[in-house]
């Protein structure tokens, strides 16, 4: 018989210490899949029961967040998953700590003894579920993809965030879901990280970024509405950026550190680039050179670049036609697309048609044009001809979807609820509505 001595066991103990170091233990504790059953009744098998008292904290890692208050309604004590739900007469949030990646979120929604109406957003107001209604006790299940990102870059360094980005839901450690509408009934939620999605990365400015506050909005946070699982949207745009400042703040480095073969990068810049007045600046100088650099870097990763021309500003001449205020920048983008055989979505042309279809006065309904006191803490009129409201951003997202189809990108097989769209015949503004998110601001986004 071998006698086990301290000397014999010492290497084994050292090995245990190595593999169970704090960093290793932390990595083992990070969860990437969750199943929550909302209410006060019996939890369904394999689900974590969540009651209205489960308020988010870092130790727990999940819970109702940002001051949300909900009520639990029990309909049938024998139905564990759908017999009860949580709801509120105000928008409410639920957050879960997760690592970076793409997550499939599946929601069970509805009231088995009544009707319900719900709109769901993720992170910084990305539209996921639009005014879903259930009737006569029906319960529905819906799934969508949410991209989670962190400022840290795996290849070294981190994204240089603007002051306004600190505290932004897009850059924190949580996956946050906003439940909204007249009667949001939430029965259950499943969250699972998936690594096989086509990820569409967005590089752009304030017309693309996830705007935090009402009434501002962009197409980048509306386009999520039109894709089923299989495609995940990763919006890395930020207000006020140019191609140069996107590079300088290490945002392209961040995208390059996570993009994989078959993914996409949609590139829309121009509004702020035209304000750069250095000796090497200009549409056919630094703008063109940087655009080609983006394309080269993305192709080196076996991913697919797509050029998107800048949205037109709302500027009409006496003939009720939109005037180009972006100089040579749209043409420069078109020229690069032709020379390098890059798919082009001519959003500049499409948005001009959109505004002209509405007309000079009515086109204000697509922009942040609101009289004073339309929102809390808004003592002055809002008159912005560059930045969009929910309606404008929604219609422009439809333009992007149409551009995807026109280019026959393989993303089109994942498009949902989006028939063919002609910007010269937009949806009527007066028939569009979405429940407002809780946060609003009268401060214009950076850039113009």
C-alpha positions in Angstrom: 0.0 0.0 0.0 1.3 3.5 -0.9 1.3 5.9 2.0 0.2 9.3 0.9 2.5 11.9 2.4 2.3 15.7 2.4 5.1 15.8 -0.2 3.3 13.4 -2.5 0.1 15.4 -2.2 1.6 18.9 -2.5 1.8 18.9 -6.3 -1.9 17.8 -6.4 -2.9 20.7 -4.1 -1.0 23.2 -6.2 -2.8 22.0 -9.2 -6.1 22.4 -7.5 -5.2 26.0 -6.5 -4.2 26.7 -10.1 -7.4 25.5 -11.7 -9.7 27.0 -9.0 -8.1 30.4 -8.9 -10.6 33.3 -8.3 -10.5 34.1 -12.1 -11.3 30.5 -12.9 -14.1 30.4 -10.4 -15.5 33.6 -11.7 -15.5 32.3 -15.2 -17.3 29.2 -14.1 -20.0 31.2 -12.3 -20.9 33.4 -15.3 -24.1 32.1 -16.8 -25.2 32.4 -20.4 -28.6 30.8 -20.2 -31.6 31.5 -18.0 -35.3 30.5 -17.7 -37.5 32.8 -15.7 -41.2 32.2 -14.7 -42.8 35.5 -13.7 -45.5 35.7 -10.9 -46.2 34.4 -7.4 -47.6 31.0 -8.3 -45.7 27.7 -8.5 -42.6 27.9 -10.8 -42.5 25.7 -13.9 -40.0 22.8 -13.8 -36.6 24.1 -14.7 -37.5 27.8 -14.3 -36.4 30.4 -11.8 -39.5 31.9 -10.1 -39.4 35.8 -10.3 -41.8 37.8 -8.1 -42.4 41.5 -8.0 -40.0 41.7 -5.1 -37.1 40.5 -7.2 -35.3 43.8 -7.7 -32.1 43.8 -9.7 -28.8 43.8 -7.8 -25.3 42.8 -8.8 -25.1 39.9 -6.3 -28.3 38.3 -7.6 -27.6 39.2 -11.2 -31.2 39.6 -12.4 -34.4 41.3 -11.5 -36.7 44.2 -12.2 -34.6 47.3 -12.9 -34.4 51.1 -13.1 -37.1 51.7 -10.5 -39.7 49.4 -12.1 -42.8 48.4 -10.1 -44.9 45.5 -11.3 -47.9 43.5 -10.1 -48.4 39.8 -10.1 -51.7 38.3 -11.4 -52.7 34.7 -10.7 -55.2 33.2 -13.2 -54.8 29.4 -12.7 -52.8 27.8 -9.9 -52.5 24.6 -11.8 -50.7 26.1 -14.8 -47.2 26.8 -13.7 -45.9 28.8 -16.6 -48.9 30.6 -18.0 -51.2 30.6 -15.0 -49.7 33.8 -13.7 -47.9 36.8 -15.0 -46.5 40.2 -14.1 -47.8 43.5 -15.5 -47.9 47.2 -14.8 -49.7 50.3 -16.0 -46.3 51.9 -16.6 -43.3 50.7 -18.7 -41.0 48.3 -16.7 -37.6 46.8 -17.2 -36.0 43.4 -16.4 -32.3 43.0 -16.5 -29.8 40.1 -16.4 -26.1 40.1 -16.1 -24.5 38.4 -19.1 -21.1 38.3 -20.8 -20.6 39.8 -24.3 -22.3 38.0 -27.2 -25.5 37.4 -29.1 -28.5 36.2 -27.1 -31.7 34.6 -28.2 -34.6 35.9 -26.0 -37.9 34.0 -26.0 -40.9 35.5 -24.3 -44.2 33.9 -23.3 -46.8 36.7 -23.4 -50.5 37.0 -22.7 -53.3 36.5 -20.2 -55.1 33.2 -20.3 -58.3 34.8 -19.1 -58.2 38.1 -21.0 -56.5 40.2 -23.7 -53.1 41.8 -23.7 -51.1 44.4 -25.7 -47.3 44.6 -25.5 -44.3 46.4 -27.1 -40.8 45.2 -26.3 -37.5 47.0 -26.6 -34.0 45.9 -25.6 -31.0 47.8 -24.3 -31.2 51.4 -25.5 -34.6 51.3 -27.1 -34.0 48.7 -29.8 -37.5 47.8 -31.0 -38.0 44.0 -30.8 -41.7 43.4 -30.6 -44.2 45.9 -32.0 -47.7 46.2 -30.4 -48.3 42.4 -30.1 -51.9 41.7 -29.1 -53.5 38.6 -27.7 -57.2 37.9 -27.4 -59.6 35.5 -25.7 -57.1 34.1 -23.3 -54.5 33.3 -26.0 -50.8 33.2 -25.1 -48.0 33.8 -27.6 -44.4 33.0 -27.7 -41.9 35.3 -29.6 -38.2 35.1 -30.0 -35.6 37.8 -31.0 -31.9 38.4 -30.9 -30.1 40.9 -28.7 -26.4 41.8 -29.1 -24.5 42.6 -25.9 -21.2 44.4 -26.1 -18.6 45.7 -23.6 -16.0 48.5 -24.2 -13.1 46.2 -23.6 -11.3 44.9 -26.7 -10.0 41.3 -26.6 -7.0 42.3 -28.7 -6.1 45.1 -26.3 -7.4 48.4 -25.1 -11.0 49.5 -25.0 -13.4 51.7 -26.8 -13.1 55.4 -25.9 -16.6 56.3 -24.8 -18.1 59.8 -24.9 -19.3 61.2 -21.6 -22.9 60.8 -22.8 -22.3 57.0 -23.3 -21.4 56.3 -19.7 -24.5 54.8 -18.1 -25.9 53.9 -21.6 -27.7 50.6 -21.5 -25.8 49.5 -24.6 -22.5 49.6 -22.8 -23.3 48.2 -19.3 -22.9 44.6 -18.0 -26.6 43.7 -18.4 -29.1 42.6 -21.0 -32.1 44.9 -20.3 -35.6 44.4 -21.6 -38.3 47.2 -21.6 -41.9 46.0 -21.5 -44.4 48.6 -22.6 -47.9 49.3 -24.0 -51.5 49.3 -22.6 -51.4 45.9 -21.0 -48.1 44.1 -21.1 -48.6 40.6 -19.6 -45.2 38.8 -19.2 -45.5 35.1 -18.3 -42.0 33.8 -18.9 -38.6 34.6 -20.4 -35.8 32.4 -21.7 -32.3 33.7 -22.5 -29.6 31.7 -24.3 -26.3 32.8 -25.8 -26.0 31.6 -29.4 -22.8 31.8 -31.5 -24.1 30.8 -34.9 -25.9 34.1 -35.8 -25.1 36.4 -38.7 -24.1 39.6 -36.9 -24.7 42.9 -38.7 -22.5 45.5 -37.3 -23.5 49.2 -37.8 -20.9 52.0 -38.0 -22.4 55.5 -38.2 -23.5 58.7 -36.5 -26.6 60.0 -34.8 -28.9 58.9 -37.6 -27.8 55.3 -36.9 -27.0 55.1 -33.2 -29.4 53.7 -30.5 -30.7 56.9 -29.2 -31.4 56.7 -25.4 -34.2 59.2 -25.1 -37.5 60.1 -26.6 -38.3 61.7 -29.0 -35.0 61.0 -30.8 -34.7 57.8 -32.7 -32.6 56.2 -35.5 -33.0 53.5 -38.1 -30.3 51.4 -36.3 -32.7 50.8 -33.3 -35.7 50.2 -35.5 -34.2 47.7 -38.0 -34.1 45.0 -35.2 -37.9 44.8 -35.5 -37.6 43.3 -39.0 -35.3 40.3 -38.4 -36.1 36.9 -36.9 -33.4 34.8 -35.1 -30.6 34.0 -37.4 -29.5 37.7 -37.6 -28.4 39.9 -34.7 -27.8 43.6 -35.0 -24.8 45.1 -33.3 -25.1 48.9 -33.4 -21.7 50.5 -32.8 -22.7 53.9 -34.1 -22.5 57.0 -32.0 -23.7 60.6 -32.3 -21.3 63.1 -33.8 -18.9 60.6 -35.2 -17.0 60.7 -38.5 -15.1 57.9 -40.2 -12.0 59.4 -38.5 -13.4 59.6 -35.0 -14.9 56.1 -35.3 -11.4 54.9 -36.0 -9.8 57.1 -33.4 -12.1 56.0 -30.6 -11.2 52.3 -31.4 -14.7 51.4 -32.5 -13.5 49.8 -35.6 -10.9 47.9 -33.6 -13.7 46.6 -31.4 -15.7 45.5 -34.4 -12.7 43.8 -35.9 -12.0 41.9 -32.7 -15.4 40.2 -32.8 -16.6 40.1 -36.4 -16.5 36.7 -38.0 -16.6 35.4 -41.6 -20.0 36.0 -43.2 -20.9 38.8 -40.8 -21.6 42.3 -42.2 -20.5 45.9 -41.5 -23.0 48.6 -42.7 -21.1 51.9 -43.0 -23.0 55.3 -43.0 -21.1 58.5 -42.5 -21.1 62.0 -44.0 -23.0 64.5 -41.9 -20.2 65.2 -39.6 -17.3 64.4 -42.0 -18.3 67.4 -44.2 -17.4 69.7 -41.3 -13.8 68.5 -41.2 -11.8 71.3 -42.9 -8.2 70.1 -42.7 -5.9 70.2 -45.8 -6.3 66.5 -46.4 -10.1 66.4 -45.6 -12.9 66.3 -48.1 -15.2 63.8 -49.8 -12.6 62.7 -52.3 -9.7 62.8 -49.9 -9.7 61.6 -46.3 -13.4 60.5 -46.5 -12.7 58.2 -49.5 -9.4 56.9 -48.1 -11.0 56.0 -44.8 -14.0 54.4 -46.4 -11.6 52.2 -48.4 -9.7 51.4 -45.2 -12.9 50.2 -43.5 -13.7 48.0 -46.5 -10.2 46.5 -46.7 -10.1 45.7 -42.9 -13.6 44.1 -43.0 -12.7 42.0 -46.1 -9.5 40.9 -44.4 -11.8 39.2 -41.8 -13.8 37.5 -44.6 -16.8 39.7 -43.6 -19.0 41.8 -46.0 -18.9 45.6 -46.1 -22.0 47.5 -47.2 -21.9 51.2 -47.9 -25.0 53.3 -46.9 -25.2 56.8 -48.2 -26.1 59.5 -45.6 -29.7 60.3 -44.9 -30.8 63.5 -46.5 -31.5 66.5 -44.3 -34.9 68.0 -44.4 -34.2 70.9 -46.8 -36.7 71.9 -49.6 -36.5 74.3 -52.5 -39.3 76.4 -53.9 -40.4 73.5 -56.1 -40.9 71.2 -53.1 -37.9 69.2 -53.9 -35.2 68.1 -51.4 -32.0 70.0 -51.7 -28.7 68.1 -51.3 -26.9 69.6 -48.2 -24.2 67.0 -48.0 -22.0 68.2 -50.9 -19.9 65.5 -52.6 -20.1 63.0 -49.8 -23.0 60.9 -51.2 -21.4 60.7 -54.6 -18.0 59.9 -53.1 -19.6 56.9 -51.3 -21.3 55.8 -54.5 -18.0 56.0 -56.3 -16.2 53.9 -53.7 -19.0 51.3 -53.9 -18.6 51.0 -57.7 -14.8 50.9 -57.7 -14.5 48.2 -55.0 -17.7 46.3 -55.9 -19.3 46.9 -52.5 -23.1 46.6 -52.0 -24.6 50.1 -51.9 -27.8 51.1 -50.1 -28.5 54.6 -51.5 -30.3 56.0 -48.4 -29.6 59.5 -49.4 -31.7 59.1 -52.5 -34.4 57.0 -50.7 -34.9 59.5 -47.9 -35.2 62.4 -50.4 -38.0 60.5 -52.0 -39.6 59.9 -48.6 -39.6 63.5 -47.6 -40.9 64.7 -50.9 -43.7 62.2 -50.8 -44.8 63.8 -47.4 -44.1 67.3 -48.6 -42.4 70.2 -46.9 -44.7 70.7 -44.0 -45.8 67.2 -43.4 -42.2 65.9 -43.5 -41.7 67.5 -40.1 -43.7 64.5 -38.7 -40.7 62.3 -39.5 -38.3 64.6 -37.5 -38.0 65.9 -34.0 -40.3 68.9 -34.6 -42.4 69.4 -31.4 -43.9 72.5 -29.8 -42.7 73.5 -26.3 -43.9 71.3 -23.4 -44.7 68.3 -25.6 -42.4 66.4 -23.2 -41.3 66.9 -19.6 -38.6 69.5 -19.1 -38.9 70.8 -22.6 -39.6 74.6 -22.3 -38.7 75.4 -25.9 -39.8 74.2 -29.3 -37.8 71.3 -30.8 -37.0 72.0 -34.5 -34.5 69.5 -35.9 -34.1 68.8 -39.6 -31.5 66.0 -39.2 -32.6 63.8 -36.4 -35.6 61.5 -36.6 -38.5 60.6 -34.3 -39.9 57.0 -34.1 -42.0 57.3 -37.2 -39.1 58.7 -39.4 -36.6 56.1 -38.1 -39.1 53.3 -38.7 -39.7 54.3 -42.3 -35.9 54.6 -42.9 -35.4 51.2 -41.4 -37.8 50.0 -44.1 -35.6 51.7 -46.7 -32.6 49.7 -45.4 -34.6 46.5 -45.6 -35.5 47.3 -49.1 -31.9 48.0 -49.9 -30.9 44.6 -48.5 -33.4 42.9 -50.8 -32.3 45.0 -53.8 -28.7 43.8 -53.3 -29.9 40.2 -52.7 -27.8 40.0 -49.5 -28.3 36.6 -47.8 -29.8 38.5 -44.8 -33.1 38.8 -46.7 -34.1 35.2 -45.8 -34.4 36.4 -42.2 -36.6 39.4 -42.8 -40.0 39.3 -41.2 -43.2 41.5 -41.4 -41.7 43.8 -44.1 -43.4 43.8 -47.5 -41.8 45.5 -50.4 -41.4 49.2 -49.5 -41.3 52.3 -51.8 -40.1 55.4 -50.0 -42.1 57.5 -52.5 -45.2 55.9 -51.0 -44.5 55.8 -47.2 -46.8 54.7 -44.5 -49.1 57.5 -43.3 -47.6 59.3 -40.3 -51.0 59.7 -38.7 -51.5 56.0 -38.6 -48.2 55.2 -36.9 -47.9 54.9 -33.2 -45.6 53.3 -30.6 -45.8 53.7 -26.8 -43.1 56.0 -25.6 -40.2 54.8 -23.5 -39.9 56.4 -20.0 -36.8 58.4 -20.7 -36.9 61.7 -22.7 -34.6 64.6 -23.3 -34.8 68.0 -25.0 -31.0 68.0 -25.7 -30.1 67.4 -29.3 -27.7 64.5 -30.1 -24.2 65.4 -31.1 -23.7 66.3 -34.7 -25.9 67.8 -37.3 
